[in-house]
Amino acid sequence: MKTMFLSILLFTVLFGLNTFAQEEKPDVMPEPIGGIETIMKNVVYPESAKEEGIQGKVIVKLIVDEKGNVSSTEVVQSVNEDLDKAAVTAIKKTKFTPAMKDDKPVKCEIAIPVKFKLS
C-alpha cells in the first residue's frame, strides 16, 4: 500500500492567511496557536479518499472572532465532500490569536488552503 501523507500549504506572509474583502485590514492578522503544525495534527485523511486515490487542495474561508475562535467556515475551493469535511473539521478545532486593529482584537475573515496528497 502507498505511504500517505498530507501537507498544509499556507500562503502569504503570515502563515498564508489571506484576507477577503474587509472594510479595513487589521494591523496584525490572526495566526493558529501552535502554528500550522496544530492544523496539520487535526487533519485526518479520509479512508474513502485514500481508497479512491483522491488528492487536491481544499480552500476554506473562515472568520476568526475577537477571541480567536473560528466562528464560521465556507469551502471556497472543493475537492470532494470527504476532503472538504476533513479540512473544515481540522480548522474548526484550531484556536487562533485574534486579528488586531489599533491594539484591539477584531473579527477577521481569512482563507486557509489545505492540501491532501498521497504518495
Jmol script that loads the backbone (N, CA, C; Angstrom):
load data "model"
ATOM      1  N   MET A   1       0.839  -1.181   0.000  1.00  0.00           N
ATOM      2  CA  MET A   1       0.000   0.000   0.000  1.00  0.00           C
ATOM      3  C   MET A   1       0.884   1.244   0.000  1.00  0.00           C
ATOM      4  N   LYS A   2       0.408   2.268  -0.612  1.00  0.00           N
ATOM      5  CA  LYS A   2       1.174   3.501  -0.716  1.00  0.00           C
ATOM      6  C   LYS A   2       1.323   4.162   0.653  1.00  0.00           C
ATOM      7  N   THR A   3       2.465   4.792   0.845  1.00  0.00           N
ATOM      8  CA  THR A   3       2.629   5.626   2.027  1.00  0.00           C
ATOM      9  C   THR A   3       1.863   6.913   1.762  1.00  0.00           C
ATOM     10  N   MET A   4       1.104   7.351   2.749  1.00  0.00           N
ATOM     11  CA  MET A   4       0.269   8.518   2.538  1.00  0.00           C
ATOM     12  C   MET A   4       0.657   9.635   3.491  1.00  0.00           C
ATOM     13  N   PHE A   5       0.584  10.825   3.000  1.00  0.00           N
ATOM     14  CA  PHE A   5       0.808  11.967   3.861  1.00  0.00           C
ATOM     15  C   PHE A   5       0.013  13.142   3.321  1.00  0.00           C
ATOM     16  N   LEU A   6      -0.143  14.133   4.152  1.00  0.00           N
ATOM     17  CA  LEU A   6      -0.811  15.339   3.704  1.00  0.00           C
ATOM     18  C   LEU A   6       0.006  16.521   4.163  1.00  0.00           C
ATOM     19  N   SER A   7      -0.168  17.584   3.490  1.00  0.00           N
ATOM     20  CA  SER A   7       0.526  18.797   3.886  1.00  0.00           C
ATOM     21  C   SER A   7      -0.440  19.955   3.812  1.00  0.00           C
ATOM     22  N   ILE A   8      -0.172  20.903   4.619  1.00  0.00           N
ATOM     23  CA  ILE A   8      -0.978  22.116   4.604  1.00  0.00           C
ATOM     24  C   ILE A   8      -0.111  23.214   4.024  1.00  0.00           C
ATOM     25  N   LEU A   9      -0.597  23.797   2.967  1.00  0.00           N
ATOM     26  CA  LEU A   9       0.118  24.902   2.352  1.00  0.00           C
ATOM     27  C   LEU A   9      -0.554  26.191   2.765  1.00  0.00           C
ATOM     28  N   LEU A  10       0.201  27.033   3.357  1.00  0.00           N
ATOM     29  CA  LEU A  10      -0.345  28.316   3.758  1.00  0.00           C
ATOM     30  C   LEU A  10       0.461  29.393   3.050  1.00  0.00           C
ATOM     31  N   PHE A  11      -0.233  30.256   2.349  1.00  0.00           N
ATOM     32  CA  PHE A  11       0.418  31.252   1.523  1.00  0.00           C
ATOM     33  C   PHE A  11       0.391  32.623   2.170  1.00  0.00           C
ATOM     34  N   THR A  12       1.116  33.527   1.642  1.00  0.00           N
ATOM     35  CA  THR A  12       1.326  34.916   2.017  1.00  0.00           C
ATOM     36  C   THR A  12       2.246  35.035   3.205  1.00  0.00           C
ATOM     37  N   VAL A  13       2.350  36.194   3.740  1.00  0.00           N
ATOM     38  CA  VAL A  13       3.365  36.489   4.743  1.00  0.00           C
ATOM     39  C   VAL A  13       3.149  35.769   6.065  1.00  0.00           C
ATOM     40  N   LEU A  14       1.957  35.848   6.629  1.00  0.00           N
ATOM     41  CA  LEU A  14       1.703  35.279   7.953  1.00  0.00           C
ATOM     42  C   LEU A  14       1.002  33.945   7.846  1.00  0.00           C
ATOM     43  N   PHE A  15       1.758  32.870   7.764  1.00  0.00           N
ATOM     44  CA  PHE A  15       1.229  31.512   7.692  1.00  0.00           C
ATOM     45  C   PHE A  15       0.185  31.360   6.590  1.00  0.00           C
ATOM     46  N   GLY A  16       0.249  32.197   5.579  1.00  0.00           N
ATOM     47  CA  GLY A  16      -0.631  32.046   4.439  1.00  0.00           C
ATOM     48  C   GLY A  16      -2.056  32.468   4.695  1.00  0.00           C
ATOM     49  N   LEU A  17      -2.267  33.317   5.635  1.00  0.00           N
ATOM     50  CA  LEU A  17      -3.625  33.732   5.928  1.00  0.00           C
ATOM     51  C   LEU A  17      -3.976  34.889   5.000  1.00  0.00           C
ATOM     52  N   ASN A  18      -4.943  34.662   4.167  1.00  0.00           N
ATOM     53  CA  ASN A  18      -5.355  35.667   3.188  1.00  0.00           C
ATOM     54  C   ASN A  18      -6.619  36.345   3.672  1.00  0.00           C
ATOM     55  N   THR A  19      -6.660  37.656   3.583  1.00  0.00           N
ATOM     56  CA  THR A  19      -7.889  38.345   3.931  1.00  0.00           C
ATOM     57  C   THR A  19      -8.765  38.440   2.702  1.00  0.00           C
ATOM     58  N   PHE A  20     -10.042  38.362   2.923  1.00  0.00           N
ATOM     59  CA  PHE A  20     -11.008  38.612   1.864  1.00  0.00           C
ATOM     60  C   PHE A  20     -11.466  40.055   2.024  1.00  0.00           C
ATOM     61  N   ALA A  21     -12.420  40.466   1.255  1.00  0.00           N
ATOM     62  CA  ALA A  21     -12.877  41.846   1.286  1.00  0.00           C
ATOM     63  C   ALA A  21     -13.268  42.253   2.706  1.00  0.00           C
ATOM     64  N   GLN A  22     -12.582  43.236   3.207  1.00  0.00           N
ATOM     65  CA  GLN A  22     -12.859  43.773   4.523  1.00  0.00           C
ATOM     66  C   GLN A  22     -12.823  45.283   4.405  1.00  0.00           C
ATOM     67  N   GLU A  23     -13.512  45.950   5.326  1.00  0.00           N
ATOM     68  CA  GLU A  23     -13.506  47.400   5.278  1.00  0.00           C
ATOM     69  C   GLU A  23     -12.103  47.932   5.551  1.00  0.00           C
ATOM     70  N   GLU A  24     -11.470  47.429   6.636  1.00  0.00           N
ATOM     71  CA  GLU A  24     -10.120  47.844   6.963  1.00  0.00           C
ATOM     72  C   GLU A  24      -9.292  46.614   7.270  1.00  0.00           C
ATOM     73  N   LYS A  25      -8.094  46.600   6.768  1.00  0.00           N
ATOM     74  CA  LYS A  25      -7.203  45.479   7.034  1.00  0.00           C
ATOM     75  C   LYS A  25      -6.668  45.604   8.464  1.00  0.00           C
ATOM     76  N   PRO A  26      -6.681  44.501   9.206  1.00  0.00           N
ATOM     77  CA  PRO A  26      -6.122  44.554  10.566  1.00  0.00           C
ATOM     78  C   PRO A  26      -4.633  44.859  10.538  1.00  0.00           C
ATOM     79  N   ASP A  27      -4.132  45.399  11.642  1.00  0.00           N
ATOM     80  CA  ASP A  27      -2.695  45.647  11.776  1.00  0.00           C
ATOM     81  C   ASP A  27      -1.946  44.328  11.948  1.00  0.00           C
ATOM     82  N   VAL A  28      -2.569  43.392  12.646  1.00  0.00           N
ATOM     83  CA  VAL A  28      -1.983  42.078  12.898  1.00  0.00           C
ATOM     84  C   VAL A  28      -3.017  41.027  12.495  1.00  0.00           C
ATOM     85  N   MET A  29      -2.603  40.089  11.657  1.00  0.00           N
ATOM     86  CA  MET A  29      -3.512  39.033  11.197  1.00  0.00           C
ATOM     87  C   MET A  29      -3.605  37.913  12.232  1.00  0.00           C
ATOM     88  N   PRO A  30      -4.723  37.175  12.226  1.00  0.00           N
ATOM     89  CA  PRO A  30      -4.824  36.030  13.135  1.00  0.00           C
ATOM     90  C   PRO A  30      -3.839  34.934  12.726  1.00  0.00           C
ATOM     91  N   GLU A  31      -3.387  34.187  13.713  1.00  0.00           N
ATOM     92  CA  GLU A  31      -2.469  33.076  13.467  1.00  0.00           C
ATOM     93  C   GLU A  31      -2.930  31.871  14.275  1.00  0.00           C
ATOM     94  N   PRO A  32      -2.760  30.677  13.726  1.00  0.00           N
ATOM     95  CA  PRO A  32      -3.112  29.488  14.508  1.00  0.00           C
ATOM     96  C   PRO A  32      -2.159  29.349  15.699  1.00  0.00           C
ATOM     97  N   ILE A  33      -2.715  29.158  16.879  1.00  0.00           N
ATOM     98  CA  ILE A  33      -1.886  28.964  18.065  1.00  0.00           C
ATOM     99  C   ILE A  33      -1.173  27.625  17.911  1.00  0.00           C
ATOM    100  N   GLY A  34       0.134  27.649  18.024  1.00  0.00           N
ATOM    101  CA  GLY A  34       0.935  26.444  17.803  1.00  0.00           C
ATOM    102  C   GLY A  34       1.396  26.324  16.362  1.00  0.00           C
ATOM    103  N   GLY A  35       1.042  27.296  15.542  1.00  0.00           N
ATOM    104  CA  GLY A  35       1.473  27.307  14.145  1.00  0.00           C
ATOM    105  C   GLY A  35       0.690  26.340  13.274  1.00  0.00           C
ATOM    106  N   ILE A  36       1.163  26.201  12.051  1.00  0.00           N
ATOM    107  CA  ILE A  36       0.460  25.337  11.101  1.00  0.00           C
ATOM    108  C   ILE A  36       0.481  23.881  11.529  1.00  0.00           C
ATOM    109  N   GLU A  37       1.452  23.540  12.391  1.00  0.00           N
ATOM    110  CA  GLU A  37       1.524  22.162  12.893  1.00  0.00           C
ATOM    111  C   GLU A  37       0.248  21.771  13.622  1.00  0.00           C
ATOM    112  N   THR A  38      -0.369  22.736  14.294  1.00  0.00           N
ATOM    113  CA  THR A  38      -1.617  22.474  15.011  1.00  0.00           C
ATOM    114  C   THR A  38      -2.711  22.040  14.045  1.00  0.00           C
ATOM    115  N   ILE A  39      -2.827  22.746  12.931  1.00  0.00           N
ATOM    116  CA  ILE A  39      -3.831  22.379  11.939  1.00  0.00           C
ATOM    117  C   ILE A  39      -3.488  21.019  11.339  1.00  0.00           C
ATOM    118  N   MET A  40      -2.211  20.817  11.026  1.00  0.00           N
ATOM    119  CA  MET A  40      -1.790  19.553  10.423  1.00  0.00           C
ATOM    120  C   MET A  40      -2.123  18.360  11.319  1.00  0.00           C
ATOM    121  N   LYS A  41      -1.943  18.520  12.626  1.00  0.00           N
ATOM    122  CA  LYS A  41      -2.243  17.438  13.573  1.00  0.00           C
ATOM    123  C   LYS A  41      -3.736  17.108  13.592  1.00  0.00           C
ATOM    124  N   ASN A  42      -4.558  18.100  13.303  1.00  0.00           N
ATOM    125  CA  ASN A  42      -6.011  17.909  13.338  1.00  0.00           C
ATOM    126  C   ASN A  42      -6.590  17.312  12.063  1.00  0.00           C
ATOM    127  N   VAL A  43      -5.818  17.326  10.978  1.00  0.00           N
ATOM    128  CA  VAL A  43      -6.327  16.828   9.698  1.00  0.00           C
ATOM    129  C   VAL A  43      -6.238  15.306   9.655  1.00  0.00           C
ATOM    130  N   VAL A  44      -7.357  14.681   9.341  1.00  0.00           N
ATOM    131  CA  VAL A  44      -7.406  13.232   9.161  1.00  0.00           C
ATOM    132  C   VAL A  44      -7.781  12.960   7.703  1.00  0.00           C
ATOM    133  N   TYR A  45      -6.888  12.298   6.976  1.00  0.00           N
ATOM    134  CA  TYR A  45      -7.144  11.971   5.573  1.00  0.00           C
ATOM    135  C   TYR A  45      -8.237  10.898   5.547  1.00  0.00           C
ATOM    136  N   PRO A  46      -9.381  11.174   4.972  1.00  0.00           N
ATOM    137  CA  PRO A  46     -10.472  10.193   4.967  1.00  0.00           C
ATOM    138  C   PRO A  46     -10.096   8.905   4.224  1.00  0.00           C
ATOM    139  N   GLU A  47     -10.449   7.780   4.817  1.00  0.00           N
ATOM    140  CA  GLU A  47     -10.153   6.477   4.208  1.00  0.00           C
ATOM    141  C   GLU A  47     -10.775   6.355   2.821  1.00  0.00           C
ATOM    142  N   SER A  48     -11.993   6.869   2.664  1.00  0.00           N
ATOM    143  CA  SER A  48     -12.659   6.775   1.359  1.00  0.00           C
ATOM    144  C   SER A  48     -11.854   7.488   0.278  1.00  0.00           C
ATOM    145  N   ALA A  49     -11.280   8.637   0.621  1.00  0.00           N
ATOM    146  CA  ALA A  49     -10.468   9.386  -0.344  1.00  0.00           C
ATOM    147  C   ALA A  49      -9.159   8.660  -0.626  1.00  0.00           C
ATOM    148  N   LYS A  50      -8.577   8.047   0.407  1.00  0.00           N
ATOM    149  CA  LYS A  50      -7.338   7.264   0.207  1.00  0.00           C
ATOM    150  C   LYS A  50      -7.601   6.112  -0.753  1.00  0.00           C
ATOM    151  N   GLU A  51      -8.686   5.373  -0.504  1.00  0.00           N
ATOM    152  CA  GLU A  51      -9.009   4.203  -1.322  1.00  0.00           C
ATOM    153  C   GLU A  51      -9.258   4.573  -2.779  1.00  0.00           C
ATOM    154  N   GLU A  52      -9.853   5.743  -3.000  1.00  0.00           N
ATOM    155  CA  GLU A  52     -10.164   6.183  -4.359  1.00  0.00           C
ATOM    156  C   GLU A  52      -9.027   6.997  -4.987  1.00  0.00           C
ATOM    157  N   GLY A  53      -7.961   7.228  -4.216  1.00  0.00           N
ATOM    158  CA  GLY A  53      -6.824   7.980  -4.737  1.00  0.00           C
ATOM    159  C   GLY A  53      -7.108   9.453  -4.952  1.00  0.00           C
ATOM    160  N   ILE A  54      -8.014  10.007  -4.167  1.00  0.00           N
ATOM    161  CA  ILE A  54      -8.396  11.412  -4.339  1.00  0.00           C
ATOM    162  C   ILE A  54      -7.406  12.314  -3.610  1.00  0.00           C
ATOM    163  N   GLN A  55      -6.906  13.310  -4.325  1.00  0.00           N
ATOM    164  CA  GLN A  55      -5.972  14.295  -3.799  1.00  0.00           C
ATOM    165  C   GLN A  55      -6.442  15.678  -4.222  1.00  0.00           C
ATOM    166  N   GLY A  56      -5.878  16.682  -3.605  1.00  0.00           N
ATOM    167  CA  GLY A  56      -6.174  18.038  -4.046  1.00  0.00           C
ATOM    168  C   GLY A  56      -6.093  19.040  -2.928  1.00  0.00           C
ATOM    169  N   LYS A  57      -6.399  20.282  -3.278  1.00  0.00           N
ATOM    170  CA  LYS A  57      -6.321  21.389  -2.332  1.00  0.00           C
ATOM    171  C   LYS A  57      -7.718  21.923  -2.049  1.00  0.00           C
ATOM    172  N   VAL A  58      -8.066  21.924  -0.781  1.00  0.00           N
ATOM    173  CA  VAL A  58      -9.326  22.497  -0.319  1.00  0.00           C
ATOM    174  C   VAL A  58      -9.000  23.864   0.260  1.00  0.00           C
ATOM    175  N   ILE A  59      -9.720  24.884  -0.161  1.00  0.00           N
ATOM    176  CA  ILE A  59      -9.526  26.207   0.425  1.00  0.00           C
ATOM    177  C   ILE A  59     -10.756  26.533   1.254  1.00  0.00           C
ATOM    178  N   VAL A  60     -10.496  26.842   2.520  1.00  0.00           N
ATOM    179  CA  VAL A  60     -11.571  27.134   3.467  1.00  0.00           C
ATOM    180  C   VAL A  60     -11.484  28.599   3.872  1.00  0.00           C
ATOM    181  N   LYS A  61     -12.584  29.315   3.668  1.00  0.00           N
ATOM    182  CA  LYS A  61     -12.706  30.692   4.139  1.00  0.00           C
ATOM    183  C   LYS A  61     -13.319  30.621   5.529  1.00  0.00           C
ATOM    184  N   LEU A  62     -12.775  31.376   6.454  1.00  0.00           N
ATOM    185  CA  LEU A  62     -13.285  31.337   7.815  1.00  0.00           C
ATOM    186  C   LEU A  62     -13.239  32.705   8.448  1.00  0.00           C
ATOM    187  N   ILE A  63     -14.011  32.842   9.487  1.00  0.00           N
ATOM    188  CA  ILE A  63     -13.985  34.068  10.281  1.00  0.00           C
ATOM    189  C   ILE A  63     -13.419  33.710  11.640  1.00  0.00           C
ATOM    190  N   VAL A  64     -12.365  34.441  12.029  1.00  0.00           N
ATOM    191  CA  VAL A  64     -11.796  34.320  13.363  1.00  0.00           C
ATOM    192  C   VAL A  64     -12.337  35.498  14.159  1.00  0.00           C
ATOM    193  N   ASP A  65     -13.026  35.186  15.271  1.00  0.00           N
ATOM    194  CA  ASP A  65     -13.641  36.261  16.052  1.00  0.00           C
ATOM    195  C   ASP A  65     -12.626  36.947  16.962  1.00  0.00           C
ATOM    196  N   GLU A  66     -13.114  37.892  17.753  1.00  0.00           N
ATOM    197  CA  GLU A  66     -12.245  38.691  18.614  1.00  0.00           C
ATOM    198  C   GLU A  66     -11.569  37.875  19.718  1.00  0.00           C
ATOM    199  N   LYS A  67     -12.055  36.680  19.966  1.00  0.00           N
ATOM    200  CA  LYS A  67     -11.455  35.819  20.989  1.00  0.00           C
ATOM    201  C   LYS A  67     -10.557  34.741  20.383  1.00  0.00           C
ATOM    202  N   GLY A  68     -10.439  34.727  19.058  1.00  0.00           N
ATOM    203  CA  GLY A  68      -9.576  33.753  18.391  1.00  0.00           C
ATOM    204  C   GLY A  68     -10.271  32.453  18.032  1.00  0.00           C
ATOM    205  N   ASN A  69     -11.588  32.434  18.162  1.00  0.00           N
ATOM    206  CA  ASN A  69     -12.358  31.245  17.801  1.00  0.00           C
ATOM    207  C   ASN A  69     -12.797  31.319  16.348  1.00  0.00           C
ATOM    208  N   VAL A  70     -12.909  30.164  15.714  1.00  0.00           N
ATOM    209  CA  VAL A  70     -13.441  30.102  14.353  1.00  0.00           C
ATOM    210  C   VAL A  70     -14.953  30.169  14.478  1.00  0.00           C
ATOM    211  N   SER A  71     -15.542  31.252  13.968  1.00  0.00           N
ATOM    212  CA  SER A  71     -16.993  31.435  14.136  1.00  0.00           C
ATOM    213  C   SER A  71     -17.799  30.943  12.946  1.00  0.00           C
ATOM    214  N   SER A  72     -17.182  30.853  11.769  1.00  0.00           N
ATOM    215  CA  SER A  72     -17.882  30.291  10.614  1.00  0.00           C
ATOM    216  C   SER A  72     -16.860  29.844   9.582  1.00  0.00           C
ATOM    217  N   THR A  73     -17.277  28.902   8.753  1.00  0.00           N
ATOM    218  CA  THR A  73     -16.402  28.393   7.696  1.00  0.00           C
ATOM    219  C   THR A  73     -17.203  28.235   6.413  1.00  0.00           C
ATOM    220  N   GLU A  74     -16.492  28.306   5.296  1.00  0.00           N
ATOM    221  CA  GLU A  74     -17.096  28.066   3.990  1.00  0.00           C
ATOM    222  C   GLU A  74     -16.017  27.520   3.065  1.00  0.00           C
ATOM    223  N   VAL A  75     -16.289  26.423   2.411  1.00  0.00           N
ATOM    224  CA  VAL A  75     -15.347  25.874   1.436  1.00  0.00           C
ATOM    225  C   VAL A  75     -15.491  26.696   0.158  1.00  0.00           C
ATOM    226  N   VAL A  76     -14.385  27.330  -0.243  1.00  0.00           N
ATOM    227  CA  VAL A  76     -14.422  28.152  -1.461  1.00  0.00           C
ATOM    228  C   VAL A  76     -13.762  27.454  -2.636  1.00  0.00           C
ATOM    229  N   GLN A  77     -12.987  26.410  -2.360  1.00  0.00           N
ATOM    230  CA  GLN A  77     -12.456  25.539  -3.418  1.00  0.00           C
ATOM    231  C   GLN A  77     -12.565  24.113  -2.908  1.00  0.00           C
ATOM    232  N   SER A  78     -13.382  23.340  -3.580  1.00  0.00           N
ATOM    233  CA  SER A  78     -13.687  21.981  -3.152  1.00  0.00           C
ATOM    234  C   SER A  78     -12.894  20.956  -3.952  1.00  0.00           C
ATOM    235  N   VAL A  79     -12.607  19.832  -3.298  1.00  0.00           N
ATOM    236  CA  VAL A  79     -12.020  18.688  -3.986  1.00  0.00           C
ATOM    237  C   VAL A  79     -13.076  17.594  -4.062  1.00  0.00           C
ATOM    238  N   ASN A  80     -13.535  17.163  -2.911  1.00  0.00           N
ATOM    239  CA  ASN A  80     -14.688  16.275  -2.818  1.00  0.00           C
ATOM    240  C   ASN A  80     -15.245  16.407  -1.407  1.00  0.00           C
ATOM    241  N   GLU A  81     -16.414  15.900  -1.179  1.00  0.00           N
ATOM    242  CA  GLU A  81     -17.114  16.112   0.081  1.00  0.00           C
ATOM    243  C   GLU A  81     -16.302  15.645   1.294  1.00  0.00           C
ATOM    244  N   ASP A  82     -15.668  14.485   1.201  1.00  0.00           N
ATOM    245  CA  ASP A  82     -14.924  13.947   2.340  1.00  0.00           C
ATOM    246  C   ASP A  82     -13.683  14.785   2.673  1.00  0.00           C
ATOM    247  N   LEU A  83     -12.929  15.195   1.652  1.00  0.00           N
ATOM    248  CA  LEU A  83     -11.759  16.033   1.910  1.00  0.00           C
ATOM    249  C   LEU A  83     -12.177  17.407   2.409  1.00  0.00           C
ATOM    250  N   ASP A  84     -13.259  17.940   1.849  1.00  0.00           N
ATOM    251  CA  ASP A  84     -13.763  19.235   2.314  1.00  0.00           C
ATOM    252  C   ASP A  84     -14.098  19.170   3.803  1.00  0.00           C
ATOM    253  N   LYS A  85     -14.819  18.121   4.203  1.00  0.00           N
ATOM    254  CA  LYS A  85     -15.202  17.971   5.612  1.00  0.00           C
ATOM    255  C   LYS A  85     -13.978  17.819   6.505  1.00  0.00           C
ATOM    256  N   ALA A  86     -12.981  17.064   6.056  1.00  0.00           N
ATOM    257  CA  ALA A  86     -11.765  16.866   6.845  1.00  0.00           C
ATOM    258  C   ALA A  86     -11.036  18.194   7.064  1.00  0.00           C
ATOM    259  N   ALA A  87     -10.957  19.011   6.026  1.00  0.00           N
ATOM    260  CA  ALA A  87     -10.285  20.309   6.135  1.00  0.00           C
ATOM    261  C   ALA A  87     -11.045  21.231   7.088  1.00  0.00           C
ATOM    262  N   VAL A  88     -12.356  21.300   6.934  1.00  0.00           N
ATOM    263  CA  VAL A  88     -13.179  22.166   7.789  1.00  0.00           C
ATOM    264  C   VAL A  88     -13.097  21.704   9.241  1.00  0.00           C
ATOM    265  N   THR A  89     -13.180  20.420   9.479  1.00  0.00           N
ATOM    266  CA  THR A  89     -13.109  19.886  10.847  1.00  0.00           C
ATOM    267  C   THR A  89     -11.786  20.256  11.506  1.00  0.00           C
ATOM    268  N   ALA A  90     -10.685  20.089  10.789  1.00  0.00           N
ATOM    269  CA  ALA A  90      -9.367  20.420  11.338  1.00  0.00           C
ATOM    270  C   ALA A  90      -9.268  21.902  11.684  1.00  0.00           C
ATOM    271  N   ILE A  91      -9.776  22.744  10.812  1.00  0.00           N
ATOM    272  CA  ILE A  91      -9.703  24.185  11.046  1.00  0.00           C
ATOM    273  C   ILE A  91     -10.595  24.593  12.222  1.00  0.00           C
ATOM    274  N   LYS A  92     -11.777  24.009  12.330  1.00  0.00           N
ATOM    275  CA  LYS A  92     -12.672  24.337  13.441  1.00  0.00           C
ATOM    276  C   LYS A  92     -12.091  23.943  14.794  1.00  0.00           C
ATOM    277  N   LYS A  93     -11.214  22.937  14.816  1.00  0.00           N
ATOM    278  CA  LYS A  93     -10.587  22.501  16.063  1.00  0.00           C
ATOM    279  C   LYS A  93      -9.428  23.406  16.482  1.00  0.00           C
ATOM    280  N   THR A  94      -9.029  24.300  15.603  1.00  0.00           N
ATOM    281  CA  THR A  94      -7.855  25.135  15.838  1.00  0.00           C
ATOM    282  C   THR A  94      -8.245  26.455  16.497  1.00  0.00           C
ATOM    283  N   LYS A  95      -7.491  26.841  17.511  1.00  0.00           N
ATOM    284  CA  LYS A  95      -7.652  28.138  18.164  1.00  0.00           C
ATOM    285  C   LYS A  95      -6.641  29.092  17.540  1.00  0.00           C
ATOM    286  N   PHE A  96      -7.029  30.328  17.327  1.00  0.00           N
ATOM    287  CA  PHE A  96      -6.191  31.337  16.701  1.00  0.00           C
ATOM    288  C   PHE A  96      -5.936  32.504  17.649  1.00  0.00           C
ATOM    289  N   THR A  97      -4.836  33.209  17.407  1.00  0.00           N
ATOM    290  CA  THR A  97      -4.687  34.511  18.047  1.00  0.00           C
ATOM    291  C   THR A  97      -5.588  35.445  17.244  1.00  0.00           C
ATOM    292  N   PRO A  98      -6.295  36.347  17.895  1.00  0.00           N
ATOM    293  CA  PRO A  98      -7.194  37.221  17.124  1.00  0.00           C
ATOM    294  C   PRO A  98      -6.427  38.253  16.305  1.00  0.00           C
ATOM    295  N   ALA A  99      -7.080  38.734  15.269  1.00  0.00           N
ATOM    296  CA  ALA A  99      -6.542  39.856  14.499  1.00  0.00           C
ATOM    297  C   ALA A  99      -6.595  41.089  15.395  1.00  0.00           C
ATOM    298  N   MET A 100      -5.700  42.027  15.142  1.00  0.00           N
ATOM    299  CA  MET A 100      -5.650  43.248  15.943  1.00  0.00           C
ATOM    300  C   MET A 100      -5.707  44.473  15.039  1.00  0.00           C
ATOM    301  N   LYS A 101      -6.483  45.446  15.457  1.00  0.00           N
ATOM    302  CA  LYS A 101      -6.565  46.736  14.765  1.00  0.00           C
ATOM    303  C   LYS A 101      -6.547  47.811  15.849  1.00  0.00           C
ATOM    304  N   ASP A 102      -5.571  48.694  15.774  1.00  0.00           N
ATOM    305  CA  ASP A 102      -5.407  49.748  16.778  1.00  0.00           C
ATOM    306  C   ASP A 102      -5.334  49.164  18.189  1.00  0.00           C
ATOM    307  N   ASP A 103      -4.567  48.080  18.327  1.00  0.00           N
ATOM    308  CA  ASP A 103      -4.347  47.395  19.612  1.00  0.00           C
ATOM    309  C   ASP A 103      -5.608  46.804  20.229  1.00  0.00           C
ATOM    310  N   LYS A 104      -6.627  46.569  19.415  1.00  0.00           N
ATOM    311  CA  LYS A 104      -7.853  45.934  19.891  1.00  0.00           C
ATOM    312  C   LYS A 104      -8.129  44.702  19.043  1.00  0.00           C
ATOM    313  N   PRO A 105      -8.590  43.607  19.671  1.00  0.00           N
ATOM    314  CA  PRO A 105      -8.936  42.425  18.878  1.00  0.00           C
ATOM    315  C   PRO A 105     -10.146  42.696  18.001  1.00  0.00           C
ATOM    316  N   VAL A 106     -10.069  42.217  16.759  1.00  0.00           N
ATOM    317  CA  VAL A 106     -11.172  42.410  15.814  1.00  0.00           C
ATOM    318  C   VAL A 106     -11.462  41.106  15.087  1.00  0.00           C
ATOM    319  N   LYS A 107     -12.665  41.002  14.580  1.00  0.00           N
ATOM    320  CA  LYS A 107     -13.073  39.867  13.759  1.00  0.00           C
ATOM    321  C   LYS A 107     -12.370  39.987  12.411  1.00  0.00           C
ATOM    322  N   CYS A 108     -11.972  38.847  11.840  1.00  0.00           N
ATOM    323  CA  CYS A 108     -11.246  38.882  10.572  1.00  0.00           C
ATOM    324  C   CYS A 108     -11.605  37.665   9.729  1.00  0.00           C
ATOM    325  N   GLU A 109     -11.779  37.887   8.450  1.00  0.00           N
ATOM    326  CA  GLU A 109     -12.050  36.809   7.505  1.00  0.00           C
ATOM    327  C   GLU A 109     -10.752  36.457   6.780  1.00  0.00           C
ATOM    328  N   ILE A 110     -10.411  35.172   6.782  1.00  0.00           N
ATOM    329  CA  ILE A 110      -9.179  34.693   6.155  1.00  0.00           C
ATOM    330  C   ILE A 110      -9.481  33.422   5.363  1.00  0.00           C
ATOM    331  N   ALA A 111      -8.505  32.958   4.619  1.00  0.00           N
ATOM    332  CA  ALA A 111      -8.634  31.693   3.893  1.00  0.00           C
ATOM    333  C   ALA A 111      -7.406  30.842   4.173  1.00  0.00           C
ATOM    334  N   ILE A 112      -7.638  29.562   4.337  1.00  0.00           N
ATOM    335  CA  ILE A 112      -6.545  28.625   4.571  1.00  0.00           C
ATOM    336  C   ILE A 112      -6.661  27.490   3.567  1.00  0.00           C
ATOM    337  N   PRO A 113      -5.625  27.294   2.745  1.00  0.00           N
ATOM    338  CA  PRO A 113      -5.622  26.149   1.840  1.00  0.00           C
ATOM    339  C   PRO A 113      -5.075  24.909   2.557  1.00  0.00           C
ATOM    340  N   VAL A 114      -5.741  23.783   2.378  1.00  0.00           N
ATOM    341  CA  VAL A 114      -5.303  22.517   2.953  1.00  0.00           C
ATOM    342  C   VAL A 114      -5.086  21.558   1.788  1.00  0.00           C
ATOM    343  N   LYS A 115      -3.848  21.097   1.630  1.00  0.00           N
ATOM    344  CA  LYS A 115      -3.521  20.231   0.508  1.00  0.00           C
ATOM    345  C   LYS A 115      -3.446  18.790   0.977  1.00  0.00           C
ATOM    346  N   PHE A 116      -4.183  17.918   0.289  1.00  0.00           N
ATOM    347  CA  PHE A 116      -4.168  16.494   0.564  1.00  0.00           C
ATOM    348  C   PHE A 116      -3.406  15.820  -0.571  1.00  0.00           C
ATOM    349  N   LYS A 117      -2.386  15.042  -0.205  1.00  0.00           N
ATOM    350  CA  LYS A 117      -1.571  14.393  -1.233  1.00  0.00           C
ATOM    351  C   LYS A 117      -1.215  12.981  -0.795  1.00  0.00           C
ATOM    352  N   LEU A 118      -1.391  12.045  -1.707  1.00  0.00           N
ATOM    353  CA  LEU A 118      -0.996  10.653  -1.489  1.00  0.00           C
ATOM    354  C   LEU A 118       0.341  10.428  -2.167  1.00  0.00           C
ATOM    355  N   SER A 119       1.176   9.624  -1.550  1.00  0.00           N
ATOM    356  CA  SER A 119       2.439   9.301  -2.215  1.00  0.00           C
ATOM    357  C   SER A 119       2.862   7.892  -1.871  1.00  0.00           C
TER     358      SER A 119
END
end "model"
wireframe off; spacefill off
backbone 0.3
color backbone group
